[in-house]
């Protein structure tokens, strides 16, 4: 396996990390659903030209699952962004990283994948860390729980990509995800009367970075990399997202979590690292099981 897919994922996690700060600032000035609708609309437009001729390569199954994956993304980013309004960028980043812990748990609940003691130890550490992080004065428990819901959605998204994206054109599959998210969020924004012309670089900068780099290119790279590297390497690279979020939250947003908060963040990262091999193993077994079922 080459190093390029792994390095590409690390770069993507850095982009995702800095957007925690950008999005938190932007949604203080612009309505949530309108922001997300424009974010994914920009992502759709970014990929429209290169993906248009490739859509014919997708069969009905690819179209269906591409749209489903997009709806999962829309749900995940909705609750994550709502949580960001109520907690710190650093806390949101570390809690989002729990998708690595949640992936094997979902595999156990819905597919009967068996987990070892090390994985359960990782889950326990992450739960204790989450409890400590939730007690930080700068955040709210409700915000942290919303971000935890986003981590659950992102774990589902990872499983979907592992099971159904292999074999499909990455650009076309990613375009369908962007389109499904943009349309569904636009419907909600219109129903709530949230649309208005964005003003100021804080909002426009966040829209461009999240739309072009974090959404269109970010999920394109993720889909492409997961087709070319192992699940272990993918999970390992994605654990860098909360690290970047903590770094940018500290340097750009002035997050000061205090001793309890940083101890909680450290426990979450320890839980993620312990759970990462099991997450990768669970994904590999799900893929093998899906291949057998589809043969």
C-alpha positions as CSV (number, residue, x, y, z in Angstrom):
1,X,0.0,0.0,0.0
2,X,1.3,3.5,-0.9
3,X,1.7,6.3,1.5
4,X,-0.3,8.8,-0.6
5,X,-3.8,7.7,0.6
6,X,-2.7,7.8,4.3
7,X,-1.1,11.3,3.9
8,X,-4.1,12.5,2.0
9,X,-6.4,11.5,4.8
10,X,-4.2,13.2,7.4
11,X,-4.4,16.5,5.4
12,X,-8.2,16.1,5.2
13,X,-8.4,15.7,9.0
14,X,-6.4,18.9,9.4
15,X,-8.9,20.7,7.2
16,X,-11.8,19.2,9.2
17,X,-10.1,20.2,12.4
18,X,-9.8,23.9,11.5
19,X,-13.4,24.0,10.3
20,X,-14.6,23.5,13.9
21,X,-13.5,27.0,14.7
22,X,-14.7,28.5,11.4
23,X,-18.2,26.9,11.6
24,X,-18.7,27.9,15.2
25,X,-17.9,31.5,14.4
26,X,-20.1,31.5,11.2
27,X,-23.2,30.0,12.8
28,X,-23.2,32.8,15.4
29,X,-23.9,35.2,12.4
30,X,-25.8,33.0,10.0
31,X,-28.7,30.5,10.3
32,X,-27.6,26.9,10.8
33,X,-29.7,25.1,8.1
34,X,-29.1,27.8,5.6
35,X,-25.3,27.6,6.2
36,X,-25.3,23.8,5.8
37,X,-27.4,23.9,2.7
38,X,-25.1,26.4,1.1
39,X,-22.0,24.5,2.3
40,X,-23.2,21.3,0.5
41,X,-24.5,23.2,-2.5
42,X,-21.0,24.6,-3.0
43,X,-19.6,21.1,-2.6
44,X,-22.1,19.9,-5.2
45,X,-21.1,22.7,-7.7
46,X,-17.4,21.9,-7.0
47,X,-17.8,18.4,-8.2
48,X,-20.5,18.9,-10.8
49,X,-18.3,19.3,-13.9
50,X,-15.8,16.5,-13.3
51,X,-18.5,14.1,-12.1
52,X,-21.2,14.7,-14.7
53,X,-19.8,12.3,-17.3
54,X,-19.0,9.7,-14.6
55,X,-22.5,9.4,-13.2
56,X,-23.3,6.9,-15.9
57,X,-20.9,4.4,-14.3
58,X,-23.1,4.0,-11.3
59,X,-25.8,1.4,-11.3
60,X,-29.1,1.7,-9.4
61,X,-27.5,0.3,-6.2
62,X,-24.7,2.9,-6.4
63,X,-27.1,5.7,-6.9
64,X,-29.3,4.6,-4.0
65,X,-26.5,4.2,-1.5
66,X,-24.8,7.4,-2.6
67,X,-27.9,9.3,-1.8
68,X,-28.4,7.4,1.5
69,X,-24.8,8.2,2.5
70,X,-25.5,11.9,1.7
71,X,-28.6,12.0,4.0
72,X,-26.5,10.4,6.8
73,X,-23.9,13.2,6.3
74,X,-26.6,15.8,6.4
75,X,-28.0,14.5,9.7
76,X,-24.5,14.2,11.2
77,X,-23.5,17.7,10.3
78,X,-26.8,19.1,11.4
79,X,-26.5,17.8,15.0
80,X,-22.7,18.5,15.0
81,X,-23.2,22.2,14.0
82,X,-26.1,22.6,16.5
83,X,-23.8,21.2,19.2
84,X,-21.0,23.6,18.2
85,X,-23.3,26.5,19.0
86,X,-23.4,25.2,22.6
87,X,-19.9,23.9,23.3
88,X,-16.2,24.6,22.5
89,X,-14.5,23.8,19.2
90,X,-12.0,21.6,21.1
91,X,-14.7,19.7,22.9
92,X,-16.6,19.1,19.7
93,X,-13.5,17.8,18.0
94,X,-12.6,15.3,20.6
95,X,-16.2,14.1,21.0
96,X,-16.6,13.8,17.2
97,X,-13.5,11.5,17.2
98,X,-15.6,9.0,19.2
99,X,-16.9,7.7,15.8
100,X,-13.9,5.4,15.9
101,X,-15.1,3.9,19.2
102,X,-18.7,3.8,18.0
103,X,-17.9,1.9,14.8
104,X,-17.1,-1.4,16.4
105,X,-20.0,-1.0,18.8
106,X,-22.4,-0.6,15.9
107,X,-20.9,-3.6,14.3
108,X,-21.6,-5.6,17.4
109,X,-25.1,-4.3,17.8
110,X,-26.3,-4.8,14.3
111,X,-24.0,-7.4,12.7
112,X,-22.9,-9.6,15.6
113,X,-19.2,-8.7,15.4
114,X,-17.5,-9.8,18.6
115,X,-15.2,-7.4,20.4
116,X,-12.2,-8.1,22.7
117,X,-11.4,-6.8,26.1
118,X,-9.0,-4.2,24.8
119,X,-11.8,-2.6,22.8
120,X,-14.2,-2.5,25.8
121,X,-11.4,-0.9,27.8
122,X,-11.1,1.7,25.1
123,X,-14.8,2.3,25.2
124,X,-14.7,2.7,29.0
125,X,-11.8,5.2,28.8
126,X,-13.7,7.2,26.2
127,X,-16.9,7.3,28.3
128,X,-15.0,8.6,31.3
129,X,-13.3,11.2,29.2
130,X,-16.6,12.3,27.8
131,X,-18.0,12.7,31.3
132,X,-15.0,14.9,32.3
133,X,-15.2,16.9,29.1
134,X,-18.9,17.5,29.6
135,X,-18.2,19.1,32.9
136,X,-16.1,21.9,31.4
137,X,-17.6,25.3,32.2
138,X,-17.2,26.6,28.7
139,X,-19.5,24.0,27.2
140,X,-22.9,22.7,27.8
141,X,-24.0,19.1,28.3
142,X,-26.7,19.5,25.6
143,X,-24.1,20.6,23.1
144,X,-21.8,17.7,23.9
145,X,-24.6,15.2,23.5
146,X,-25.6,16.7,20.1
147,X,-22.0,16.3,18.9
148,X,-22.0,12.7,20.3
149,X,-25.0,12.1,18.0
150,X,-23.0,13.4,15.1
151,X,-20.2,10.9,16.0
152,X,-22.8,8.2,15.8
153,X,-23.9,9.4,12.3
154,X,-20.3,9.6,11.1
155,X,-19.7,6.0,12.3
156,X,-22.6,4.9,10.2
157,X,-21.2,6.8,7.3
158,X,-17.8,5.1,7.6
159,X,-19.5,1.7,7.6
160,X,-21.6,2.6,4.5
161,X,-18.5,3.7,2.6
162,X,-16.7,0.5,3.5
163,X,-19.6,-1.7,2.5
164,X,-20.9,0.0,-0.7
165,X,-18.4,2.5,-2.1
166,X,-15.8,0.0,-3.2
167,X,-16.0,-0.5,-7.0
168,X,-17.8,2.7,-7.7
169,X,-16.3,5.9,-9.2
170,X,-15.2,8.0,-6.2
171,X,-16.0,11.3,-7.9
172,X,-19.5,10.3,-9.0
173,X,-20.3,8.7,-5.6
174,X,-19.1,11.7,-3.7
175,X,-21.2,14.0,-5.9
176,X,-24.4,12.1,-5.0
177,X,-23.6,12.5,-1.3
178,X,-23.1,16.2,-1.7
179,X,-26.3,16.5,-3.8
180,X,-28.5,14.5,-1.3
181,X,-27.2,16.6,1.6
182,X,-27.6,19.9,-0.2
183,X,-31.2,19.2,-1.3
184,X,-32.4,17.8,2.0
185,X,-30.9,20.7,4.0
186,X,-32.3,23.3,1.5
187,X,-35.8,21.9,2.0
188,X,-35.4,22.3,5.7
189,X,-33.9,25.8,5.5
190,X,-36.7,27.0,3.1
191,X,-39.4,25.5,5.4
192,X,-37.9,27.4,8.3
193,X,-37.5,30.6,6.3
194,X,-33.8,30.8,7.1
195,X,-32.3,31.8,3.7
196,X,-30.7,35.2,3.4
197,X,-27.7,36.6,1.6
198,X,-24.5,35.7,3.6
199,X,-22.5,38.8,4.6
200,X,-19.0,39.2,5.8
201,X,-15.8,37.1,5.4
202,X,-16.5,35.1,8.5
203,X,-19.5,33.5,6.9
204,X,-18.2,33.4,3.3
205,X,-14.8,32.1,4.4
206,X,-16.4,29.3,6.4
207,X,-18.7,28.4,3.5
208,X,-15.9,28.3,0.9
209,X,-13.5,26.2,3.1
210,X,-16.2,23.8,4.3
211,X,-17.9,23.6,0.9
212,X,-14.9,23.2,-1.4
213,X,-12.2,21.7,0.8
214,X,-13.9,20.0,3.8
215,X,-17.0,18.6,1.9
216,X,-16.3,18.2,-1.8
217,X,-12.6,17.5,-1.7
218,X,-12.6,16.1,1.8
219,X,-15.1,13.3,1.2
220,X,-13.8,12.7,-2.3
221,X,-10.4,12.0,-0.8
222,X,-11.9,9.8,2.0
223,X,-13.9,7.7,-0.6
224,X,-10.8,7.5,-2.8
225,X,-8.4,6.6,0.0
226,X,-10.7,3.9,1.5
227,X,-10.7,2.2,-1.8
228,X,-6.9,2.1,-1.9
229,X,-5.7,1.5,1.7
230,X,-6.6,-0.8,4.6
231,X,-9.3,-0.1,7.1
232,X,-6.6,0.0,9.8
233,X,-4.8,2.9,8.1
234,X,-8.0,4.7,7.4
235,X,-9.1,4.6,11.0
236,X,-5.6,5.6,12.2
237,X,-5.5,8.6,9.9
238,X,-9.0,9.7,10.9
239,X,-8.1,9.7,14.6
240,X,-6.0,12.8,13.8
241,X,-9.2,14.9,13.4
242,X,-9.8,15.6,17.2
243,X,-6.1,16.3,17.6
244,X,-6.2,19.0,14.9
245,X,-9.5,20.3,16.4
246,X,-7.9,20.6,19.8
247,X,-4.8,22.4,18.3
248,X,-6.8,24.9,16.3
249,X,-9.3,25.4,19.1
250,X,-6.5,26.3,21.4
251,X,-4.5,28.5,19.0
252,X,-7.3,30.2,17.0
253,X,-10.3,30.2,19.3
254,X,-8.6,30.5,22.7
255,X,-10.2,27.4,24.1
256,X,-9.1,26.8,27.6
257,X,-10.5,23.5,28.8
258,X,-8.7,23.4,32.2
259,X,-7.2,20.3,33.9
260,X,-10.4,18.3,33.9
261,X,-11.2,19.1,30.3
262,X,-7.8,18.2,29.0
263,X,-7.8,15.1,31.1
264,X,-11.1,14.1,29.5
265,X,-9.7,14.9,26.0
266,X,-6.6,12.7,26.8
267,X,-8.9,9.8,27.9
268,X,-11.0,10.1,24.8
269,X,-7.9,9.9,22.6
270,X,-6.6,6.9,24.6
271,X,-10.0,5.2,24.1
272,X,-9.9,6.0,20.4
273,X,-6.4,4.6,20.0
274,X,-7.3,1.4,21.9
275,X,-10.5,0.9,19.8
276,X,-8.9,1.8,16.4
277,X,-7.6,-1.8,15.6
278,X,-11.0,-3.2,16.5
279,X,-12.8,-0.6,14.4
280,X,-10.7,-1.5,11.4
281,X,-11.2,-5.2,12.0
282,X,-15.0,-4.8,12.4
283,X,-15.1,-2.9,9.1
284,X,-13.1,-5.5,7.3
285,X,-15.4,-8.3,8.5
286,X,-18.4,-6.3,7.5
287,X,-17.0,-5.9,4.0
288,X,-16.2,-9.6,3.7
289,X,-19.7,-10.5,5.0
290,X,-21.3,-8.1,2.5
291,X,-19.2,-9.6,-0.3
292,X,-20.3,-13.1,0.6
293,X,-24.0,-12.0,0.8
294,X,-23.8,-10.3,-2.6
295,X,-22.1,-13.2,-4.4
